[in-house]
Structure formats: structure tokens, C-alpha cells
Amino acid sequence: MDEKHESNFLNRLLKTENKQQRSLFSKTANVVFNSVLGRAIKEKESLRSNQLKPSKRTTKTALLNEKELLQQAKNEAEEILAETFHQSEKMYQEVQQDIAAAKEEIKLKKEQSTEQYDKEKVEANKITRKAELHAQEMLASAQFKSEQVEEEISLKKAAYHQEIDRELEKLVKEKEWFEQYQEQVQESMDRKEKVLFYETRKKIEQEHLEKAALQNKVDYLKALNAKRKINSYRIGLVIFSCTVVMSVLLAGLRYSTPLFTFIITCLAFVIACLAFVVVYINLVDGKNEKKIKGIGFQNASLIEKNKALTDTIEDLEKDIKQLSDEKIQLERTKRQSQDNMEFLKIMQADLKESEINRRILESENAALRKHLISEEAIE
């Protein structure tokens, strides 16, 4: 490639010099020819102007002068052309000498550059061999390290998988046990809730029935007491009336007659009967008061029982609330166990994906190392 380039350069240089020489020669010849031709034309025109008076002598003289002028111009042109040719030959020789010197200099540079190129090539081959050996050593070391890392990763992966499997199996067993326990607790809670509900309902109904019966008795006795009071009031009015009548009769009639005596006796008997009725009514009403007090005592005891039942109901409500809290806690624990199962599944999926990505990266790294080593070897 360098020899061809140098030969092309020399050929271009020679062509350039020849073109310059030819152009210089042609320009010089044109200048000389134009100057001589111009001079001849001027002299010819001057002669023609002098030939306005025609004569044979002048015509011959003009012809002779014209020939002399042409011969003189021809001689001058030949001298100028010879001088120009001599100068061009001289310039051509100088150019040839310059070209020879340039060829010699290029040859020396070529020899020097060839030696330098050979030295650099030998040095580059040495460096390339060293780089290849170093790259092979690095590749072997990297391959060995990669195998070690892969072996360690595979061992860690196996241990990690075993641990995850154990944890998963443990969680599955715990989940099964927890589900069974949750079912048992749920059944027990349902039974307790039903029993408490029925017992509470039964006690409340009994309480309402007893309370209604006692209230009916109280109402009945109150009605009897009100009736007794009304009867006592009426009998009292009758006794008062009879007493007033008897007093008036005793005061107004001083003389006793059988009719008067009979009337007085009847009034006294009526008053005695009415008094007996009042006493009887009061005695009966006293018994009723005792019954009312007894019913009140029963009602008080029933109120205490009701209060105790209310406390029992509150305790049952607390137990129900506690059972509800336990149920909620069980639901939370169930959701937490389900979340743990889902988390383990996600971890397994991530582990598989990371393993796939690791293998892809290892293959890409191996391909990249081979590519870099091949590029270094080419350089």
C-alpha cells in the first residue's frame, strides 16, 4: 500500500511539472508570436498609409521592407523560442533533480518505516501472546470461581429450599390444627350462645309471668280494698242516719208506745248489725292487707331475683362479648395464617424467578467475557 501510494505521488508530481512546463512554453510562444505579429501588422499598416500615392518604386520598397520586417520578426521569434526552450529545459532538469531527490528521500523513509513497522509488529505479537495467555488465565480463574460460586449457591439454595419446605409443612400442619381448633371453638361458642340465649329467654319469660300474676293479685286486692272502703263508708252513713233518727225519736217522743218501742228496737238491731258488718269487713280487710304485704314481700324477693337475673344476664353478655372477641381474634389469626401461606407462596415464586434471572445473568456474563477476550485477542 505504501509503495503504491508513493508511486502515485511521484506520477502526480511529474504530470504537474510537465503541465506547468507545457503551459509556460505555450504561454511564452503565444506572447512572442502575438508581439511579433502585432509589430508586423503595425508596420504593414504604416506602409499601407504611405502607399496612398501609388508608384512602382514605392511599391517595391514597401514589399522589400515588408519582407525584411517579416524576416526580422521571424528571427526574433526564433531567438525568443530558443531562449524559452532553453529555460524550460533548465527548469525540467531542475524538476527531474527534485523528483530524484524526493524519490531517494521517500525510499529512505520507506526503509525506515518498514523496519519500524517490523519492530512494532514483533512487539505487538509479543503483547498479543501475553494478552492471550493472561486472558486464558483470567478465563480459567473466572470459570473456576464461577463454578465455586455456582456450587455454593446451589448448596445454599438446597438448604434454603429445605428450610422453606420445613416451614411450609409446619405452617400447613399448624393451619390444619388451627382450623380444627377453630371449628371446635366455633361449635362450642355456638352451643354456648344458644344455651345462654334459651336460658335467658326462659328466665325472662318466667319472670314476666310471675310479675304479671303478682300484679294481678295486687290489682285484685286493691280493688277489694277500695270496695271495702266504699262499703264501710256507706254502712257508716246508714249507722249515722239510724243513730240520728233514733236520737230524734228518743228526744221527741217522751211517751213510750209499742210501736215506738218496736221502732227503737229495730233501729238498735239495724245499728248492731251494721256495726257487726263493719267489724267483719275490717277484719277481712286486715287479712287482705296481710295478703297484700305478703305479695309485696314476694314482689320484693322477685325484684331481688330479677336483679340477680339482670346481673346474670350482664355476666352472660360479658361472656358473649368475650366469646365474640375470641372469635374475632380467631378470625384474625386465621387471616394471618392465610397471609403467611400467601407470603410463602410469593417467596417461592420470587426464589424461582431470582434463580432464572441468575442463570440468565451468568450466561450473559460468560458470553460477555468470551466476547471481550476475543476482542483483546484480535487487538
C-alpha positions as a printed Julia matrix, in Angstrom:
379×3 Matrix{Float64}:
    0.0     0.0     0.0
    2.86    2.45    0.81
    4.74    1.72   -2.45
    1.63    2.25   -4.49
    0.93    5.48   -2.67
    4.47    6.74   -3.29
    4.4     5.83   -7.0
    1.08    7.6    -7.4
    2.52   10.64   -5.65
    5.56   10.72   -7.98
    3.41   10.3   -11.08
    1.17   13.13   -9.99
    4.25   15.28   -9.33
    5.7    14.55  -12.82
    2.39   15.25  -14.51
    2.1    18.51  -12.64
    5.61   19.63  -13.65
    5.05   18.65  -17.3
    1.77   20.53  -17.35
    3.47   23.58  -15.85
    6.3    23.36  -18.36
    3.96   22.97  -21.32
    1.74   25.77  -20.13
    4.76   28.05  -19.61
    6.16   27.22  -23.03
    2.81   27.72  -24.73
    2.24   30.99  -22.94
    5.73   32.26  -23.87
    5.28   31.25  -27.51
    1.89   32.91  -27.64
    3.29   36.08  -26.12
    6.21   36.18  -28.58
    4.03   35.37  -31.53
    1.45   37.95  -30.59
    4.1    40.64  -30.05
    5.84   39.92  -33.36
    2.54   39.68  -35.19
    1.4    42.94  -33.7
    4.59   44.68  -34.67
    4.36   43.33  -38.23
    0.73   44.44  -38.52
    1.61   47.91  -37.31
    4.45   48.25  -39.78
    2.25   46.92  -42.56
   -0.41   49.46  -41.76
    2.19   52.21  -41.76
    3.35   51.05  -45.16
   -0.19   50.97  -46.47
   -0.67   54.5   -45.31
    2.43   55.51  -47.18
    1.12   53.78  -50.3
   -1.72   56.24  -50.76
    0.39   57.74  -53.61
    0.94   54.79  -55.85
    4.24   54.37  -57.63
    6.29   51.41  -58.7
    9.3    52.39  -56.73
    7.47   52.88  -53.56
    5.66   49.59  -54.07
    8.87   47.67  -54.46
   10.37   49.45  -51.49
    7.35   48.6   -49.43
    7.49   44.98  -50.43
   11.18   44.82  -49.58
   10.58   46.5   -46.24
    7.75   44.13  -45.52
    9.88   41.08  -46.26
   12.69   42.42  -44.12
   10.32   43.11  -41.31
    8.83   39.64  -41.54
   12.27   38.07  -41.66
   13.38   40.16  -38.71
   10.26   39.22  -36.77
   10.79   35.59  -37.64
   14.38   35.72  -36.44
   13.37   37.44  -33.21
   10.66   34.87  -32.64
   13.09   32.01  -33.21
   15.56   33.56  -30.79
   12.86   34.06  -28.2
   11.6    30.5   -28.72
   15.12   29.11  -28.42
   15.67   31.08  -25.24
   12.33   29.92  -23.89
   13.07   26.31  -24.78
   16.45   26.59  -23.09
   14.84   27.96  -19.96
   12.17   25.26  -20.0
   14.84   22.56  -20.42
   16.7    24.02  -17.5
   13.52   24.05  -15.43
   12.77   20.48  -16.49
   16.23   19.35  -15.38
   15.74   21.04  -12.02
   12.38   19.36  -11.62
   13.9    15.98  -12.51
   16.61   16.54   -9.91
   13.99   17.46   -7.3
   11.99   14.35   -8.2
   15.07   12.15   -7.89
   15.88   13.69   -4.5
   12.28   13.17   -3.4
   12.42    9.54   -4.58
   15.6     8.99   -2.63
   14.16   10.59    0.47
   10.94    8.57    0.14
   12.96    5.39   -0.31
   14.93    6.1     2.87
   11.75    6.89    4.77
   10.19    3.74    3.39
   13.08    1.61    4.57
   13.0     3.25    7.98
    9.21    2.88    8.24
    9.44   -0.78    7.15
   11.97   -1.52    9.87
    9.89    0.37   12.42
    6.75   -1.47   11.27
    8.52   -4.84   11.61
    9.69   -3.94   15.1
    6.24   -2.74   16.12
    4.69   -5.85   14.59
    7.04   -8.13   16.55
    6.33   -6.17   19.73
    2.59   -6.27   19.06
    2.75  -10.04   18.52
    4.56  -10.43   21.84
    1.98   -8.25   23.62
   -0.84  -10.16   21.9
    0.57  -13.51   23.02
    0.98  -12.19   26.56
   -2.57  -10.82   26.5
   -3.9   -14.14   25.19
   -2.09  -16.05   27.93
   -3.29  -13.58   30.56
   -6.83  -13.72   29.17
   -6.78  -17.52   29.19
   -5.54  -17.49   32.79
   -8.24  -14.96   33.72
  -10.87  -17.01   31.91
   -9.78  -20.2    33.68
   -9.75  -18.4    37.05
  -13.14  -16.81   36.36
  -14.53  -20.17   35.25
  -13.18  -21.82   38.41
  -14.6   -19.06   40.61
  -17.88  -19.22   38.74
  -18.09  -22.96   39.31
  -17.31  -22.46   43.0
  -19.93  -19.73   43.28
  -22.48  -21.87   41.44
  -21.74  -24.79   43.75
  -22.07  -22.58   46.85
  -25.27  -21.05   45.5
  -26.69  -24.48   44.71
  -25.86  -25.69   48.24
  -27.36  -22.57   49.8
  -30.35  -22.88   47.52
  -30.88  -26.52   48.51
  -30.6   -25.64   52.21
  -32.91  -22.69   51.74
  -35.44  -24.83   49.87
  -35.31  -27.45   52.61
  -35.85  -24.8    55.26
  -38.74  -23.3    53.3
  -40.26  -26.75   52.81
  -39.98  -27.45   56.53
  -41.53  -24.09   57.39
  -44.25  -24.64   54.83
  -45.02  -28.12   56.14
  -45.04  -26.75   59.68
  -47.37  -23.94   58.68
  -49.65  -26.39   56.86
  -49.88  -28.57   59.97
  -50.46  -25.53   62.15
  -53.11  -24.35   59.73
  -54.89  -27.73   59.83
  -54.68  -27.85   63.64
  -55.82  -24.25   63.87
  -58.75  -24.91   61.53
  -59.81  -27.9    63.65
  -59.42  -25.87   66.82
  -61.32  -23.02   65.24
  -64.16  -25.35   64.24
  -64.31  -26.77   67.76
  -64.24  -23.32   69.32
  -66.86  -22.13   66.85
  -69.14  -25.08   67.67
  -68.6   -24.54   71.4
  -69.33  -20.84   71.07
  -72.45  -21.55   69.05
  -73.66  -24.06   71.65
  -72.92  -21.67   74.5
  -74.65  -18.84   72.72
  -77.74  -20.98   72.08
  -77.83  -22.29   75.68
  -77.36  -18.82   77.1
  -79.97  -17.41   74.76
  -82.58  -20.07   75.65
  -81.85  -19.93   79.39
  -82.0   -16.17   79.42
  -85.18  -16.16   77.41
  -86.77  -18.8    79.67
  -85.85  -16.93   82.84
  -87.09  -13.65   81.43
  -90.39  -15.24   80.41
  -90.82  -16.84   83.85
  -90.02  -13.55   85.49
  -92.58  -11.76   83.37
  -95.23  -14.41   84.15
  -94.62  -14.27   87.9
  -94.56  -10.5    87.8
  -97.83  -10.42   85.85
  -99.5   -12.9    88.28
  -98.41  -10.9    91.31
  -99.51   -7.7    89.66
 -102.94   -9.25   89.01
 -103.21  -10.3    92.66
 -102.21   -6.84   93.81
 -104.71   -5.24   91.49
 -107.45   -7.6    92.69
 -106.7    -6.93   96.34
 -106.53   -3.22   95.72
 -109.95   -3.4    94.07
 -111.32   -5.34   97.08
 -109.82   -2.79   99.45
 -111.41    0.04   97.5
 -114.75   -1.78   97.53
 -114.41   -2.39  101.29
 -113.76    1.27  101.88
 -116.82    2.21   99.87
 -118.99   -0.34  101.73
 -117.64    0.82  105.07
 -118.39    4.39  104.14
 -121.96    3.52  103.11
 -122.59    1.43  106.24
 -121.18    4.23  108.35
 -123.61    6.65  106.73
 -126.51    4.26  107.38
 -125.45    3.79  111.03
 -125.13    7.54  111.37
 -128.59    8.05  109.88
 -130.16    5.38  112.08
 -128.49    6.84  115.16
 -129.75   10.32  114.29
 -133.29    9.02  113.72
 -133.21    7.03  116.92
 -131.9    10.03  118.86
 -134.62   12.24  117.41
 -137.28    9.7   118.27
 -135.99    9.27  121.78
 -135.86   13.02  122.29
 -139.19   13.84  120.64
 -141.44   11.12  121.93
 -141.49   11.03  125.71
 -144.29    8.57  125.96
 -143.5     5.03  125.06
 -145.84    3.05  122.92
 -145.44   -0.44  121.49
 -144.84    0.97  118.02
 -142.24    3.36  119.3
 -140.58    0.59  121.21
 -140.61   -1.64  118.16
 -139.09    1.1   116.0
 -136.4     1.8   118.54
 -135.63   -1.88  118.85
 -135.45   -2.28  115.07
 -133.13    0.68  114.77
 -130.89   -0.65  117.53
 -130.83   -4.06  115.85
 -130.01   -2.49  112.49
 -127.25   -0.43  114.09
 -125.85   -3.53  115.78
 -125.95   -5.49  112.52
 -124.29   -2.71  110.64
 -121.61   -2.41  113.29
 -121.04   -6.16  113.05
 -120.75   -5.84  109.28
 -118.25   -3.01  109.65
 -116.2    -5.05  112.1
 -116.34   -8.07  109.79
 -115.34   -6.01  106.81
 -112.41   -4.51  108.71
 -111.3    -7.94  109.87
 -111.47   -9.32  106.33
 -109.71   -6.27  105.01
 -106.97   -6.8   107.58
 -106.44  -10.26  106.19
 -106.34   -8.78  102.73
 -103.76   -6.26  103.89
 -101.65   -9.1   105.2
 -102.0   -10.82  101.83
 -101.04   -7.61  100.09
  -97.99   -7.29  102.34
  -97.09  -10.9   101.63
  -97.46  -10.31   97.94
  -95.32   -7.17   98.31
  -92.69   -9.24  100.1
  -92.86  -11.79   97.3
  -92.64   -8.97   94.82
  -89.57   -7.59   96.63
  -87.95  -11.01   96.57
  -88.93  -11.29   92.95
  -87.32   -7.91   92.32
  -84.15   -9.17   94.02
  -84.32  -12.28   91.89
  -84.84  -10.06   88.88
  -81.81   -8.02   89.88
  -79.77  -11.19   90.29
  -81.09  -12.36   86.94
  -80.1    -9.0    85.46
  -76.6    -9.45   86.89
  -76.53  -12.95   85.45
  -77.66  -11.57   82.09
  -74.91   -8.95   82.26
  -72.37  -11.67   83.06
  -73.73  -13.69   80.16
  -73.45  -10.65   77.92
  -69.85  -10.22   79.07
  -69.21  -13.88   78.32
  -70.84  -13.45   74.92
  -68.71  -10.36   74.3
  -65.61  -12.27   75.37
  -66.55  -15.12   73.09
  -67.1   -12.62   70.27
  -63.66  -11.13   70.94
  -62.16  -14.61   70.9
  -64.0   -15.27   67.66
  -62.62  -12.05   66.16
  -59.15  -12.98   67.39
  -59.51  -16.39   65.81
  -60.57  -14.77   62.56
  -57.52  -12.5    62.71
  -55.27  -15.46   63.43
  -56.85  -17.31   60.52
  -56.28  -14.37   58.21
  -52.72  -14.06   59.49
  -52.06  -17.74   58.79
  -53.54  -17.31   55.32
  -51.33  -14.26   54.79
  -48.32  -16.29   55.91
  -49.22  -19.02   53.43
  -49.58  -16.49   50.64
  -46.29  -14.86   51.67
  -44.54  -18.22   51.5
  -46.01  -18.85   48.06
  -44.83  -15.41   46.92
  -41.37  -16.14   48.37
  -41.21  -19.41   46.45
  -42.22  -17.64   43.22
  -39.63  -14.89   43.84
  -36.99  -17.51   44.56
  -37.74  -19.3    41.29
  -37.7   -16.01   39.38
  -34.4   -14.94   41.01
  -32.9   -18.33   40.12
  -33.96  -17.88   36.48
  -32.57  -14.32   36.42
  -29.32  -15.52   37.99
  -28.87  -18.16   35.3
  -29.62  -15.61   32.59
  -27.07  -13.19   34.08
  -24.46  -15.95   34.35
  -24.94  -16.9    30.7
  -24.77  -13.23   29.66
  -21.61  -12.7    31.74
  -19.99  -15.78   30.21
  -20.86  -14.59   26.69
  -19.57  -11.09   27.52
  -16.28  -12.49   28.88
  -15.78  -14.57   25.73
  -16.55  -11.56   23.56
  -14.08   -9.33   25.45
  -11.38  -12.0    25.33
  -11.88  -12.44   21.58
  -11.7    -8.65   21.05
   -8.49   -8.42   23.12
   -7.01  -11.29   21.12
   -7.9    -9.55   17.84
   -6.34   -6.27   19.04
